Amino acid sequence: MLSHPVRKFFVRFPKRLYSILAFLPVLIAFGCNTGAQTSGTTDNADTNGRIPDKIDFTFHVKPILSDRCFKCHGPDKNAIEGGLSLNTAQDAYMALGKKKDHYAIVPGDIENSELVNRLFTTDESLLMPPPESNLTLTKYEKEILKKWIEQGAEYKEHWAFIAPEKPSIPKTNNTTWAQNEIDQFVLSQLEQNGLEPSKKASKEKMLRRVCFDLTGLPPSVEQINAFVNNDSPTAYEEIIDSLLNTVDYAENMSAEWMDIARYADTHGYQDDFERIMWPWRDWVIHAFKQNMPYDQFVTYQLAGDLLPNANAEQILATGFNRNHKITFEGGVIPEEYRIEYVEDRAVTFGTAFLGLTLECARCHDHKYDPISQKNHFELFSFFNNIDELGLTPGGAGKIPKPYMTITEKEKNGVLSFVQLQKSSMKEVPVMVMNEMEEIRPSYILNRGVYDQPTTQVYPNTPESILPFPEDYPKNRLGLAKWLFHEDNPLTARVTVNRFWQRMFGRGLVASSFDFGNQGSLPTHPELLDFLAIKLKEEGWDTRKILKYMALSATYQQSSKVSKKLQELDPENRLLARAPRLRLTAELIRDQALKISGLLNKEVGGPSVKPYQPAGIWEATTGGGGGSTATYITSTGKDLYRKSLYTFWKRTVPPPSMMTFDAASRDLCTVKRQETNTPLQALVLLNDPQIIEASRLIAKNAIDRNTEIIDQIKYIFKLATSRSPDEDELSMLNNYYTSMLQKVDEEGIDPQDYLSIGDYEIDESYSKKQLAALALTAHTILNLDETITRG
Amino acid sequence: MSEKKIIEERSLILNRRSFLGKTALGVGGVALASLLGANLFRKNKNGILTKDDSLEGVKGILNSLHHPAKIKRVIYLFQSGGPSQLELFDYKPLLNKRRGEDLPESIRNGQRLTGMTAGQDKFPLVGSLHNFSQHGKNGTYISDILPYTAKMVDELCIIKSMYTEAINHDPAVTFFQTGSQQPGRPSIGSWLSYGLGSENENLPAFTVLLSRGTGRPNGQPLYTRLWGNGFLHSLHQGVQFRAAKDPVLYLNDPKGITKEVKREMLDNLAELNDKHYQDSGDPEIKSRIVQYEMAYRMQTSVPNVMDTANEPDYIYEMYGPEAKIPGTYAANCLLARRLAEQDVRFIQLYHMGWDQHDNLPGAIAKQAKDVDQASAALVADLKQRGLLEDTLVIWGGEFGRTNYSQGLLTDTNYGRDHHPRSFTIWMAGGGVKPGIVYGETDDFGYNIVKDPVHVHDFQATMLHLLGIDHEKLTYKYQGRRFRLTDVEGHIVKDILT
């Protein structure tokens, strides 16, 4: 239950929190994150860090307890060793042993706290954590726990399970920098750490940043020039407004949603047959285009079919719950897989909306968070009530029920946004949710195994988060209402944190997929709460909150990083600069298409098959795959659709996108890796799409400019959104001249090089000049700056 | 090192020097010292790989092995589809004697059935139509359709008591390769790349070679996630080496430009990137420059290792005529040896087509012929080069096959369904006892009666041979420390030397 004193402490004493946060070395040591869904934890091992004067449970103690102790002394009641749970104060202070004569923790009394002895003992048979656990505590961590007990061993509820309250806006010394409240929070923390924000990014880079973040495309040279020359104080805001109103924005937001919804064009196991879910994707784009409030957007997807007089749009939206993998492997035991589907829905719900690892409570109570196995299967039961089969008979082309059929009739009605005319089929069947009238009973499954049901359970939500209101319907619609209940502590935080992640590269909570005990702590807790409440107050208006972030001075900082700052805050937790972020797999390709003029901006419809190295599907198929056995590359304009529309075969996903860290779509993903590998270099150097784009860019440069210097400048600006400086220009010009010479020396065969890719350029261009300039463009497309939003 | 390679290496070094002359980056030394992948990363105090800003390079996450290793590398000859142990290794004359009789309920003992035979009224026992003979010092029974393997039997450690939990291909192969039946976890090779890094400067630590069998050409498929890095850094993913124009995806330069032109592009690119690094201060740019150099090196090293033209005739004779046909199992075995020579850590072959639900006697003979000679040759070839002592070769599939016929049993024909409770694999090489048979099944070839080896035990044992404690090589993801063996796994000590 919510405990008021704790809540008050957390939100009403920001100064005290700041003093904790002000301790930079420890703060930075917390939660290192290499990206993807790797939660950073509690590296307090920084032995250079001094022990804080006042130990804070949330920031100093709990990360250690959770990571090193909870596995055997945590929330999982069945796994508790020695009768000791350190999960709550009550449990931790309990008398232990048969005689009840000793205590793990006696607040304020380290002598009689057995825990302290067990940490510092040299006797391996007594040492905690025990050697066979392969877990250890550093000296620093031991000292923290000791001092915490010395200071009274105060427990606090997990911060994320306490509903946010509006914090007061901190005052700062610098009173001119802030553009909105975001900056007050950020600046105040910077000042606590003796840091200053970076100066504003150049107008060119600012435009590039906001264009990529909102629309997923770079600005055109004309847009850059217009913006740079526009001195109106509202120019930037106007740009933001216009970007938010584009279809590109809707598509860009949808691309992220595809990861969360684990969207794919195939079923994902064994034979991996094709499925039709693209009309659902069309709906997602439509919803973002309408700026559908987030609560409605999610409610439609979770439970559209259960809304009163549900219409076709609301039903189509529930396809969200059916995007999981579905097996067609002949010999499987259907119930085993049906359980997997229900699990996937429930776990996706947890990851996407609650930022919790519900899957960890399938086989036993959660080891770290207050989620029991019973809680898990109660949530499971919400999703266990559609008339589906674990294994649909037949092969390719069979649609796992339940599904809806979209015909011309729906297209002319509420589903006008479904691009039915792009399909070769007159009617398309799309998997959706359809609640059965008679409830299918759900059980706790022993060890999570499908054929070992134990106690029957009923729809309910974890009381540790928010009890399920009695007057809510006990179905997915009730669950959606619970998710958006005023007192739900997680939904708004998790949502706004994900928005922050897309604008700033990492969330205020870096583990955007885990707000539990093992997750990262917020770098700016009050800001997170402020934004969560703002999101709710603004009616879950996604565009408004993104615009608000984009307008902050924090967002508009330069990404340039000094040596000192790089050393002090390599992960940019304090936000003293804007992040440099490598473009996503989709954006790298889309940018090449856009700036070469190849991009086909059609919206929606069935997925397409752009260039892919020959033989990849064929090498792995068993011969059963139907339409997914052989990759038939699209032709004409379909080659150049946005990457959002690239056909996603789950067992053999597009290799160039996977190389750039696209999610596999096997499971819900809210955060991708961001890696830097040799295979990425190979893609950018040798992918026909990049080379084809290079020669188109060269051709366009020649069309627009007569002088080579201007041609190079044009290309450079297209790719990086800024003009090259003298040095860069001369390097590129020398390179171009050298390439001309290489044509003469037959180091380059222009005919061959210029024939890569389907697009034909007419014969009127000098092949020598075109090849040399295309190679120059090819080089520019490979620049780190080109594939980065700085 | 071939002369061609030496020249290319030298030109690369020269280029680096000329590049170094122009910049203050010092990338040359970095690129020379760097290994592909893991050593560009080092662990932070969380044990999480982070980018190595200092560019000193550490091999893998483990600073030292947990105990002395017996082997440095693994070649895993995965026989995909579930080879029938009853036609290959597990000699069960009782099944011939009681041919056609129903599988006694006492033997089946509650074993769940796949959807393919769950509906059969009867489960008629069937023995192998292929004969078995005794071979080697211990008179080990080996099927006559594996004549080359039979000759090698004194080198092999045959485990007849493997068992798994999965009864269908997708979960079963995924289980063997990742320790979990459901997709999403890193594969064995990725774990090794993450833990141990690479011994080779120019090749990935984890390579994958695919071939298609003749036993059931339209058998079950494969999935790239089987060599996926799961939640580990993508540098640890398996890199497929293909019998195609691009042996590694996107490896070849575009047509129409020479190597020198390409080199000039890279030099130009590095200079521009370095300049931007000076302006923006982001160390990620430095890392990218190094990655481009590595890519360039792979462009030489991969074709070199794939080019088997210089292999002498006697080698082709060992591996068999198909070794000359790129993309065959035999050609892949030869490549495996070449990759082992280059110290590639984990060489994963997949040979598809072992899924004989019907027409088994004829199909398995063909399938066995695909792999028999080359598998044996690989072991012999490694041995004659002194490589077998620190290489582990593994031969096996994802499960076995039933002792009863799937579908109609006739005098000359039958099929077999998937069987998880007992099947056979073999190992050869460093650290495992040669010439032994480990484990035993009952006379029906259905249940294990001695020394069962679970998939996680197999994985734990492999890691043990590499010097890794399977409980200690972990990666924290979503708050939990994951490992290859999930929460199980015991080392099979009796097979270790």
Interface residues (C-beta under 8 A of the other chain):
Chain A: A29 C32 N33 T34 A36 Q37 T38 S39 G40 T41 D43 A45 D46 N134 G268 Y269 Q270 D271 D272 K325 T327 E329 G330 G331 V332 I333 P334 E340 T357 C360 K367 Y368 L391 S511 F513 D514 G516 N517 Q518 G519 S559 K560 V561 S562 K563 Q566 P570 R580 R582 P613 A614 G615 I616 A619 T620 T621 G622 G623 G624 G625 T651 V652 P653 P655 S656 M658 T659 D661 S664 D666 L667 Q673 T675 N676 T677 P678 L679 Q680 A681 L682 V683 L685 N686 D687 P688 I691 D727 E728 M731 L732 Y735 S738 M739 K742 G747 I748 D749 P750 Q751 D752 Y753 L754 S755 I756 A771 L775 H778 T779 N782 L783 D784 E785 G790
Chain B: L36 G37 N44 K45 N46 I48 L49 T50 K51 D53 R112 T114 G115 M116 T117 A118 I167 N168 H169 D170 Q182 P183 G184 L210 P217 N218 G219 Q220 P221 L222 Y223 T224 R225 G228 F231 H233 S234 L235 V239 R242 A244 K245 D246 V248 L249 Y250 L251 N252 D253 P254 K255 G256 I257 T258 E260 V261 K262 E264 M265 N268 L269 E271 L272 N273 K275 H276 Y277 D279 S280 G281 D282 P283 E284 I285 S287 R288 Q291 Y292 M294 A295 M298 Q299 M352 D417 H418 E471 K472 T474 Y475 K476 Y477 Q478 G479 R480
